[in-house]
Amino acid sequence: MNTDSLFRPFSLKSLNIKNRIVMAPMTRSFSPNGTPTPDVAAYYRKRAEGEVGLILSEGTVIDRVSSSNDANIPHFYGEQALAGWQNVINGVHTAGGAMAPQIWHMGVMNNHHSGWLPAEPFEGPSGLNKPGFNNGKTMTDADIADTIAAFGRAAADAKRLGFDCVEIHGAHGYLIDQFFWEGTNERTDIYGGKTLAERTRFATEVIKEVRKQVGEDFAVIIRLSQWKPADYNYKLTQTPQEMEAWLNPLADAGADIFHCSQRRFWEPEFEGSELNFAGWAKKLTGKATISVGSVGLSGEFLAAFAGESSEPSSLDELLRRMDNNEFDLVAVGRPLLADPNWVKKIHEGRTSELKGFSKAALTELVVD
């Protein structure tokens, strides 16, 4: 197995990494009251020591009272939380790694199983978490403006703390994605609209504010998905033309890299071409892309969260697509969550030592 295509350097603006492998952001909920602990710092440092090219943090919420539904999700604001993140990035850099925080607003959510609720109601474009399900308030113009500003402040703090780039979470049914989806965006003002292109306005304003705060030379990633947690088979766009109308405004606003979330990276996005989501995003925008979705494991992540275990699987299809330059980078989630040395083992040809994944790995910060 020739893995050379995975171990080429990659550079774009502030981002300079030694290989094409990205640690996907995965919610961990190990930051009491929003502050990452020394254990969190050790968890990320171990992945840097294990030769991950770029580490994307778990989702970290911006400075809005109702941006999170879980008290143990890390914040990316406030003196104490930012000091925790300073400790994280210092450790990653000492280990020779690169890292971006994923900045996040969860939007209208289901109530957390713990019973914890934020001090103010969840907020979203229309108060909807999914079609017909209202569990929050409709954002006012002032709410929207303050949220856009909060994304910008988080990005500025990421640059100030020394992170290598920043990722905006615009996928998986959270706030930005709630603006994209007609099922959760019923607005009739400038942030709504009958077409997806019209409903990109909130996202483009977030990206523009982030770009304004970090400058032109700092790399900005946005994570997107077609599917929704309320409908795993849903697609925001049905054709390349619809996807182009969705993505090009985001590129024009200042996104440098599209992180294209699929459940299975090998599945084609549209009929008539084998290109996956990341492949189409690269073709349509000319921007760099990250592909992700069940890389290196026999089962996909939804089954894993339901308790199904996975075994290591072949990387041949991934390597073929990397060799063809279908996308630029590949994000790996569960294998790296379970084994901080996954990349190192691939690089050294120690594939017989690769581990499977079980739901138990979700309950701890694995460091060996």
ChimeraX attribute file (.defattr): number of C-alpha atoms within 10 A of each C-alpha:
attribute: neighborCount
match mode: 1-to-1
recipient: residues
	/A:1	10
	/A:2	11
	/A:3	18
	/A:4	13
	/A:5	19
	/A:6	22
	/A:7	16
	/A:8	13
	/A:9	13
	/A:10	16
	/A:11	12
	/A:12	15
	/A:13	13
	/A:14	15
	/A:15	19
	/A:16	16
	/A:17	22
	/A:18	18
	/A:19	21
	/A:20	22
	/A:21	24
	/A:22	24
	/A:23	27
	/A:24	25
	/A:25	23
	/A:26	15
	/A:27	14
	/A:28	18
	/A:29	20
	/A:30	19
	/A:31	19
	/A:32	15
	/A:33	15
	/A:34	24
	/A:35	25
	/A:36	27
	/A:37	19
	/A:38	14
	/A:39	15
	/A:40	21
	/A:41	19
	/A:42	18
	/A:43	21
	/A:44	28
	/A:45	25
	/A:46	21
	/A:47	28
	/A:48	26
	/A:49	19
	/A:50	20
	/A:51	23
	/A:52	30
	/A:53	28
	/A:54	29
	/A:55	26
	/A:56	21
	/A:57	23
	/A:58	20
	/A:59	25
	/A:60	28
	/A:61	26
	/A:62	28
	/A:63	21
	/A:64	19
	/A:65	15
	/A:66	23
	/A:67	26
	/A:68	27
	/A:69	23
	/A:70	20
	/A:71	19
	/A:72	17
	/A:73	22
	/A:74	29
	/A:75	29
	/A:76	31
	/A:77	22
	/A:78	13
	/A:79	10
	/A:80	15
	/A:81	21
	/A:82	21
	/A:83	16
	/A:84	21
	/A:85	28
	/A:86	18
	/A:87	18
	/A:88	25
	/A:89	24
	/A:90	17
	/A:91	21
	/A:92	24
	/A:93	17
	/A:94	12
	/A:95	17
	/A:96	17
	/A:97	26
	/A:98	25
	/A:99	28
	/A:100	26
	/A:101	27
	/A:102	28
	/A:103	26
	/A:104	26
	/A:105	27
	/A:106	28
	/A:107	28
	/A:108	31
	/A:109	25
	/A:110	15
	/A:111	14
	/A:112	12
	/A:113	9
	/A:114	9
	/A:115	8
	/A:116	11
	/A:117	17
	/A:118	15
	/A:119	8
	/A:120	12
	/A:121	18
	/A:122	28
	/A:123	27
	/A:124	32
	/A:125	28
	/A:126	22
	/A:127	24
	/A:128	24
	/A:129	28
	/A:130	22
	/A:131	13
	/A:132	10
	/A:133	14
	/A:134	18
	/A:135	19
	/A:136	21
	/A:137	17
	/A:138	21
	/A:139	18
	/A:140	13
	/A:141	11
	/A:142	9
	/A:143	14
	/A:144	19
	/A:145	14
	/A:146	14
	/A:147	20
	/A:148	21
	/A:149	19
	/A:150	23
	/A:151	25
	/A:152	23
	/A:153	20
	/A:154	29
	/A:155	31
	/A:156	19
	/A:157	18
	/A:158	27
	/A:159	21
	/A:160	11
	/A:161	17
	/A:162	16
	/A:163	24
	/A:164	24
	/A:165	26
	/A:166	27
	/A:167	26
	/A:168	29
	/A:169	28
	/A:170	24
	/A:171	24
	/A:172	20
	/A:173	27
	/A:174	22
	/A:175	25
	/A:176	27
	/A:177	29
	/A:178	28
	/A:179	29
	/A:180	29
	/A:181	23
	/A:182	19
	/A:183	15
	/A:184	24
	/A:185	25
	/A:186	21
	/A:187	17
	/A:188	9
	/A:189	8
	/A:190	11
	/A:191	19
	/A:192	23
	/A:193	19
	/A:194	12
	/A:195	14
	/A:196	20
	/A:197	19
	/A:198	17
	/A:199	25
	/A:200	24
	/A:201	21
	/A:202	23
	/A:203	24
	/A:204	21
	/A:205	18
	/A:206	24
	/A:207	25
	/A:208	18
	/A:209	22
	/A:210	27
	/A:211	21
	/A:212	14
	/A:213	19
	/A:214	22
	/A:215	13
	/A:216	12
	/A:217	12
	/A:218	21
	/A:219	23
	/A:220	26
	/A:221	24
	/A:222	25
	/A:223	20
	/A:224	22
	/A:225	20
	/A:226	24
	/A:227	18
	/A:228	19
	/A:229	14
	/A:230	12
	/A:231	11
	/A:232	13
	/A:233	10
	/A:234	13
	/A:235	14
	/A:236	17
	/A:237	16
	/A:238	13
	/A:239	12
	/A:240	16
	/A:241	10
	/A:242	14
	/A:243	20
	/A:244	17
	/A:245	17
	/A:246	20
	/A:247	22
	/A:248	17
	/A:249	18
	/A:250	23
	/A:251	18
	/A:252	13
	/A:253	19
	/A:254	23
	/A:255	24
	/A:256	21
	/A:257	24
	/A:258	27
	/A:259	28
	/A:260	27
	/A:261	22
	/A:262	21
	/A:263	18
	/A:264	16
	/A:265	21
	/A:266	19
	/A:267	13
	/A:268	16
	/A:269	22
	/A:270	15
	/A:271	10
	/A:272	7
	/A:273	10
	/A:274	15
	/A:275	21
	/A:276	23
	/A:277	30
	/A:278	29
	/A:279	23
	/A:280	23
	/A:281	27
	/A:282	23
	/A:283	17
	/A:284	16
	/A:285	20
	/A:286	13
	/A:287	17
	/A:288	21
	/A:289	27
	/A:290	27
	/A:291	29
	/A:292	25
	/A:293	22
	/A:294	22
	/A:295	26
	/A:296	23
	/A:297	22
	/A:298	15
	/A:299	19
	/A:300	18
	/A:301	21
	/A:302	13
	/A:303	12
	/A:304	17
	/A:305	13
	/A:306	9
	/A:307	12
	/A:308	14
	/A:309	18
	/A:310	22
	/A:311	14
	/A:312	18
	/A:313	15
	/A:314	13
	/A:315	15
	/A:316	13
	/A:317	12
	/A:318	20
	/A:319	17
	/A:320	14
	/A:321	18
	/A:322	20
	/A:323	15
	/A:324	11
	/A:325	13
	/A:326	24
	/A:327	25
	/A:328	23
	/A:329	25
	/A:330	25
	/A:331	25
	/A:332	24
	/A:333	19
	/A:334	26
	/A:335	25
	/A:336	21
	/A:337	25
	/A:338	23
	/A:339	21
	/A:340	24
	/A:341	24
	/A:342	23
	/A:343	29
	/A:344	16
	/A:345	17
	/A:346	18
	/A:347	16
	/A:348	9
	/A:349	13
	/A:350	12
	/A:351	17
	/A:352	9
	/A:353	12
	/A:354	19
	/A:355	18
	/A:356	18
	/A:357	24
	/A:358	17
	/A:359	16
	/A:360	12
	/A:361	14
	/A:362	18
	/A:363	10
	/A:364	13
	/A:365	16
	/A:366	19
	/A:367	17
	/A:368	10
